[in-house]
Each structure stands twice: as C-alpha cells, then as structure tokens.
C-alpha cells in the first residue's frame, strides 16, 4: 500500500509531520512518499500541482494532505494559486464525495460557543458533493485581467449545474452512510429559488425510494444553517451540493469547539481517497509550533478505515486521541483553565505514547 504525503503550506508541514509520526508508530506495512503541493510547489516548480505530484497521488492508494494557501499568493493568476492544487486533485482523482464528521468530544464541550446541552454527544456527518455545482460550472465569468481581478468590468458570472448521475451517486453514498448510523438523511437544497436544486431534490427523493430503512427529509440551506446552531443534534447525515456543503461543514465544525479537531475524507468510486484536516493553512499561526495536529491525525485514521482497510488501526488512533484529551492535554485553540497546554509536536508525541496504552 502506498500513501502520497502532501504537506503543502502554512501549518501543513507541521501537522502532517505529527500524523506521519503516528502512522509510523503503528508499524503497518505501507510506503509513504512526500511531494510538494500548493504555494510550496509553486515556489519550487512554478505550478501548485506539478505533474510529478499529481502522478504520485494518482498512483497511490491514498493521499494524506496538509493544507495549501497563503494570502501572499492572492494576486497570482487564478490557475497558479495554491488552492487550485486541491481543486485539481479532486477533479483528476474523481473525488466526488467529501465526508466531514462533526463530533463533539465530551472533554471539549466547553470549547464550543454553544451551550453544552446543545452539543454534548453531537455526532453528525456532512456529506458534500465535491466535483460539480457552481465551482466547476462552465463558462465562468470572462477574465479581463491576469491578476485574478476584474478592473472596470461590469459583471462576472459562474454557472451552477448538476447532472442526474452526479446527484444519484452522492445520494447513494449518503443513504449507505446513514444505514451504518442513525438511519436519517437530510438533503439540503435551495429548491424554492434554484432550478438546479429542485432537480437535486427530485433525484435524491427518487434514490431514497431504494432505501426504505432510511428516513429522508429536505431542508432549505438557509434553514439548515439556522438549525445547525439551534438544534444540531436533530441531524444525522446531511447531504448537499458543493457550495452549500462548503459553508455548512465549516459552520458545523465550529459546533465542536475548534476547526483544529475535524478530519475529512474525499473519496472516489474506487475507494481511493484524499484525507485532510477541515481547516486551511492558518498562515497566522504557521511556524509557531502551536497548531492543533489532531484533525490531521484523525484524517489519517479515516484514511486507514476507508482506503487502506485497516479498521482496527483507525480505531486505535481515535482511542489514543480520546485518551490524550481525557488526560487534559490541549493545544492553544482548545485550551481552557485546568488543562495542560502543549505544542503541536508534544500533542503528536502524546498520541504516539497513548497508542501503546489503548
Ligand atoms: P484557516 O482554516 O486556515 O484558518 C482559520 C482560523 O482557524 C485561523 O485563525 C487559524 O489560525 C485557525 N486554525 C486553523 N487550523 C488550525 C489548527 N490546526 N490549529 C489551531 N488553529 C487553527 O482558514 P483561512 O484563514 O480562511 O485560510 C487560510 C488559507 O488557507 C487561505 O489561503 C485559504 O485559501 C487556505 N485554505 C486551504 C484549504 C485547503 O488546503 N484545503 C481549506 C481552507 C482554506
């Protein structure tokens, strides 16, 4: 088994190093190969997703990804910006299903801005379609400048579109995920205003008939945004399109206290996957050794589960993370009085040590 390790920019290299340390400690039989991506690759090769990096990702069973981006690249021509690397990997690898669990660990209940009773025991799964919608619709607004901006332009546009097979396959993924959980799917749309999402709703409803054991309901995205903070535990699996999923999964991540805790998996139909923390490259804290590596370590656990068929090892990592939290160790983003503040590296070391104890 082969894992492509793409650390990227900002805190990416710091947090990926800790996840690699944890994977190595498991002494499983896989090969890891590292390659540049994002701004780091642009600096080295003039492109955020060099051919060699893409080839390595395509040939691997799984990709462990840190994060890409920095404000300093905001004036680059859009195809050369670091964020294009992740869009390119999703497109080339056909990663159409993005899993973002939002789990509230009982030790971190107080780190959330919501009342403890609203989020205690929270366990929801947001499934975001990743290769369609307005992010990939053509044509995009005509470009009149090479710096990514539109001086003097009177309009710009992007096109929202979904095909039936694209909606069907993400709906199947959502219903099948729900079958292994509390058997409820909420499909989020904007069918009252957008044709694309009336179509989405119709297709999801049709697919739902094949899963009579799963309860399906539909919710407009504005209401879903509200319900996520009003009564988040009403949800089990939430399935939605690319743009709504982008926004709602970030909102859901904050329910749990810190974006530094949340892993994600993006899968294709062959089981190949890209695993990354839900957060970005956090340039504001890069190089300070204070980033929370747990989202990346938990992403490595998802990688073992979904792409490498190592469920026992995945559970071991998750139990080790739980133990470290129960022992009171916290990086700055989740620190509260009475707990012990640790650095990125100390947190990684603690998870490795906990592996032996779980
Ligand atoms: P961000 O997620 O990088 O940071 C948001 C806030 O959360 C910051 O205050 C940051 O310090 C904090 N944070 C994030 N991860 C943390 C961690 N592990 N531990 C502790 N604190 C953490 O989002 P942003 O600031 O909007 O974006 C920064 C850059 O990241 C941009 O260039 C953006 O395009 C890029 N980005 C990349 C990805 C990706 O690589 N998939 C995703 C989102 C944003």
Boltz pocket constraint, residues with backbone or C-beta under 6 A from the ligand:
constraints:
  - pocket:
      binder: B
      contacts: [[A, 11], [A, 15], [A, 66], [A, 67], [A, 68], [A, 69], [A, 70], [A, 71], [A, 83], [A, 86], [A, 259], [A, 260], [A, 276], [A, 277], [A, 278], [A, 279], [A, 280], [A, 281], [A, 282], [A, 283], [A, 284], [A, 285], [A, 290], [A, 291], [A, 292], [A, 293], [A, 295], [A, 333]]
      max_distance: 6.0
